[in-house]
Amino acid sequence: MNATAHRHVSTPTALPAWGALQALANQGLPHLRDLLANPDQRPAPVAADGTGMRLDFARQAVNSAVMNQLLALAQQAGVAQQRDAMFAGAHINTTEDRAVLHVALRGAPDTVGPWGAAVHADVQAELARVCAFADALRSGQLKGHTGETLTDVVNIGIGGSDLGPRMATEALGHLAAPSAGTPDVTVHYVSNPDAWALHSVLRRLNPARTLVVVSSKTFTTQETLTNAASARRWLADGGIATENQGKHLVAITAAPQRSAAAGYLPEHTFTFWDWVGGRYSVWSALGLPLALAIGSTAFREFLAGGHAMDEHLGQPARADGPAGCVEPQLPGLPHATAVHLPQSPGAVCTLCAANGHGKQRQAHPLGRLGMRCGNRPHRVGRAGH
């Protein structure tokens, strides 16, 4: 299925709802201070609830007229059709002529989604391998070359091969405690090609007890391969000769033939597909470091939470609380939105702004994909800043 069927002929700025939004912005809206002080002046909803989370957009200058036109814009721009095309595996990434099926990675294990049985089977088979490997390592069954238990995992990757798993590992750290009688597994992340970044992690570790995970979609990323080569030299210097390093190395890649040529064992190689975008790759085998940190049960719960939000996204948008909300900086709308998360086991209770994942995650879909109309994406920029 290609992208032709779900293209639109107009740019967003030519749609009637955009003009209506511009007119509302031009005529002036009540000051946000007044709206907050007098909530009765704003009958429009200021929050949306779903899957145990609340999106609070009370700090947006939104009233009923604005909300109605935002929903009209989504309808006129074919947002629901784009969503359905994504779920069905259409090639909505027209730049690379690829599907965007991160939704399949977190699909219900016992239900085949609109992406089809073949994709479902592939995803579930690789997920089973990831979970089995995580269970084996966390239980102490996996040993290094010398027979010692592996207790430290060093993930080497960059971009989506680092940011998503790193953020989730930090946010879900409260789930990382080992079970009674099992080793304490610590996951470390290295992305900076500066030699000191890798050295500052490895200098505290024992090579005989360390597993090095190399995460690269193409297995040609120079920063990642440079760090991987340094880590392998460190293993050799620590007594694990090159020919004996198989038990200490894992490859996560969409190009397993390249990792095999570099000496990574098939049973320590985990794969994903070209339709897995970098910013969303934590849901794929690239989430293995997270599964190693929190265990397979919690990792499956993590996937189930993502699936629940996918199901929520599939609900029709409503004027009393939109199911899915994208904020592309439309004319005259300020930029301040908060998400309230439940403080309960399994919830993401820590937002890791320091690693920049939030900004990169937001910039990726809006900056690269934007609002698609015609044969090209339309990028919506920040207005009035």
N, C-alpha and C positions, 0 to 999 in steps of 0.2 A: 504494500500500500504506500503510495507516494503522497507528497504534500499537495498535489494539484487540487484535490477534492475539497480542501478546507482553506483555500486562500480566499481573500476578500478583495474587492475592487477599490475600496476607498481607503485613504489614510485616516487615522483617528481624528485629526484636526478638521477633516471635512465632514464628519458625522454630525447630525443635528444635535445630539446630546452634548458634544464638545462645545458647540456654539452656545448652547443654553448655559453650560457651566461657565463659559467665559463671560456671558452676560451677567450671571449672578455675581461673579467676581468683580466685574466692572462697576456694578451698582453698589457694591459695598455690603459687607456682612457685619452683624454686630461684633463688637470687640470680644475676643475670647474671654477677657476678664469679666465682662458683663454676662456672657453665657454661663460661665462657671458660678458666678454669684447668684444668678437667677435661672435655675434649671428649667423653670416652667416656660421660659421663652423658647425652649428648644425641645419640641415634642419628638424630634427624631431620636432614634436609639443612639446611645453613646458607647455601647459595648456589644460584643458578640461572644456567645458561649459555644464551646464544642470540645468533646473528648476530655473534659475536666479542666480546660483552660479557658481563660477569659481574655479577650482582646479589648482593651480599654482605649477608645479613641476620643475620650472626653476632651482632650487637649487639641482636637481638630475643630476648625471653624465650620462645623457641619450642622445644618438644620434639615428639616424635612425636604425642602426644595432641592438642596444639594444632594441629599442621599438618593432621592428619586431619579435625579439626572445621572448620578454615578451608576446606578443600576441600569438605567436606560443605555448609557454608554457601553457597559459590559454586554448588554444584549445586542446592541447595534454592531459592536465590534466582533461579535461571534465568540465571546470568551467560552461559553458553554460548549460550542462546537469544537473549539481548540482543545478544551479539556477532554472531551470524548475521543478526539483524534489521538491525543497523547495516550490515553488508556488503551486504545485499540492498536497501538504500535505504528501509527502513521509516522512518516519521516518529517516531523515538525521541526527538527533541526535541519533546515534547508541549506545552511552553510556547508555542512558536512554530509548532507543527504543521509541522515540517520534517524532512527527512532530515539525516543527519550523515555525509557521504560524503568526508571527507578521505582515507579509504583509496583512493577512486577516483582522487584527484589524483596518487597515487604508484603506481598500478597498473602492471603490466607492459605495455609499449607494444604487444606482439604478442599479448596474451591478453585477451579480454573477461571481466571479472569478474562476480560476481553482481549488480552494479548495472546491467548491461545494456549493449547496443551503443550506444544513443543517448548515454548519459552518457560512455561510453568514447571515442566519436568526438569529442564536444565537448571533452573534457579534452585529448586528444592534439593536436587542432587548435590549441588555445590554447597548449599547451606548445611546439609547433613555432614559433609566432609569437614567444613569449618567447625561445626559444633563438636564433632567427634574429636578433632585435633585439640580443641580447647579443653575438653574434658580430660583427655589423656595427659596433657601437660599439667593442668591444675591438680590432677590427682597424684602426680609424681610418677606416672608410668613412663613418660618420655625421659630418656636419659641422654646425656651427651656422650662423646666418644670415650671418655674415661670411665663411664658408668655412673657419674654423679648426676644428681637431679638438677634439671634446668629450673632456675629460679628467677632469672632476669631476661626480659625480652627487650630488644632494641629495635624499634621500627625506624627504618630509613626510607624517607619519601619526601616529596615536596608538593605543595599545592593541595589538591584534593586527596592525595595519598598520605597527607599528614594532618591537615587542619581538622577535618571531620572526626576521625578517630581520636585525635588529641583532645579536642573539645569535649567529646562525649566521655572519654576516659576520665577527664578532670571532673566533669559534671556528675558522673555516676560513681565517683570514687567511694561513696559510702556502701556500694555493693561489692567492693573488691575484697572484702575479708575472706580468708580461706576457711574451708570447712575443717572441723577437728581432724587432726592427724594428716593433713595435707600441707604441702609446702606453701609458703607465702610467695606469690608471684608478683613481681613488680614490672610494669611496662614503662619504658622510656621512649622518648621521641626525639629524633634528630632530623632536621631538614636543612640547616645552614651548611653550605659547602665549606665554610671556613673550618680549617682543621681543628681549631680550638673547641668548636661546638661538639664535635664527636669525641675529642679527647676528654672533655670535661665530664662526659657520661661514662666512657669506658674505663677511665682511670680508677673508678670506684668498684669495678666489677671483676669477677673471676671468669676468665675465658671458658673454663671447663663447665661452668654453670650458666652460660649465656647463650641465648638463641637470637640470631640476627635475622630480622624480617626485612626483606627488600621489596618495597612496593612501588611499582612503576607500570603504567598501562602498556607502554611500548617496549619497555626494558631497554630504552636507548637514552633516557633522561640523564644528561651528563652530570648534573649535580648529585643525583642519587647514585649513579654508578661509581662516581669518584669516592663518595663516602663508603659505599659497599666494598670497594677495593681496599680502602684503608681499614675497614673493620675486619676483613679477611686477613690482612697482614697482621693485625693485632691478635687474631686467633692463632695464627702461625707462630708469632713471637711468644704466645702463651702456652705453646706446646701442642697445639692442635694443627698438625700438618695439613697442607692443602688437600691432600687425598683423603683425609679423615674428617673434613669439615661438613660433610653432608648432614649429619645429625644436628648441626649448629646453624643451619641456614634454611630459610624459607623464602620462596619467591611468590609474590602476588602480582599477577600480570594478565593482560589480554594477549600476550605473545609468548606462550609457554615454550615454543621452539627456541626462542632466544635465551630464555633462562636455562633450558636444558643444555644448550651449547656452552653456557657459562658454568655448568657443573652442578646445578640445583637438581635434587632428586625429584622424580615424579610425585612420590608420596608427600613431599614437602612443597609442592607447587600447587597454588590455588588460582583459579582462573575466573575471569569475568568477561564481559562482552563489550563490543565497541559502542553499544547504545547506553553504556553507563557513563554519565557525565561526571566530571571530576568533583564538583561541589556536592554531589549527592552520592558519591561512591561509598560512603560509610555503610550504606545498606547492603553492599555486595561483599564479596570475599575480602575487600579492602577493610572491612570492619573486623577482620580477624584479631588485630591487636586489642580492640575493645572486648571481643569475646574472651580473649586470654585474660584480660584484666578483671572482668565482672562475671565470667562463667557463661555457659551456653544457655542456661535457663533465663537469666536476666537479659542476655542478648536477644533471645527469641521474644521476650516481653518488650524489649526496645523496638523490634520490628513490628510487633503487634500494635504498639502505640502509633507508629507511623501509618500502619494500615488503617487504624481507626480514623486518623485525620484524613486519609485519602477517601474513606467512605463519607466523611463529613463534607469534604470538598465536592462530592458528587451530588449533594443535596441542592435543590434549587435555591438561588439567591432570593432573599426576602427583604422587604423594606423594614421589617421589625427586627432584623439581625442577619446580615449577610453570612452565608455559609463560608465562602472563601473571600479573602480580602487582600487585594494588591494595591499598594499605594505608590503610583508612578509619578507623584509630584505634579498634579494637575493644576491649572491656573488658579492662583489665589489661595491654595490650601497650604497651611504651615506643615511642619514635619516633626511631629512628636507623638509617638504611640507607645503604649506600654502593654506588655503581656504579663498577666498574673498566672503563676503556676502553682498547683497544689503542693503543699509541703507534706508529701507522703512518700513511703518507700517506692522506689522505682521512678519517681518523678525527677525531671531535670531541674534541680533546685539551684544550680550554679550557672550563671551566664559568664562565659570566659571572654570578656571583651579584649583582654590583653593579647590574645593570639590573633585577633583580627578576623576570625572565622565569620562572625556575624556580618561584618561589612562586606566581606568577599562573597558570602552566600547571597546577600541581597543584591549586590552589584552584578552577579553572574546572570541570573534570569532577566533582570530588568535592563542591564546594560547590553548584554549580548543579544537577547531575544526581543526585549522591548514588547511593543504591541505590534503584532504581525498583521499587515494588510497588504494586499497586492503580492508582488513577487519578492518583497524585501521586508525586513523588520523595520518598524518605526521606533526610533529611540526617543523616549520622553525625558526631557531634561528637567533639572530643578528650576523652578520659576521664582524670580524675584529675590534671589539670595546673593 
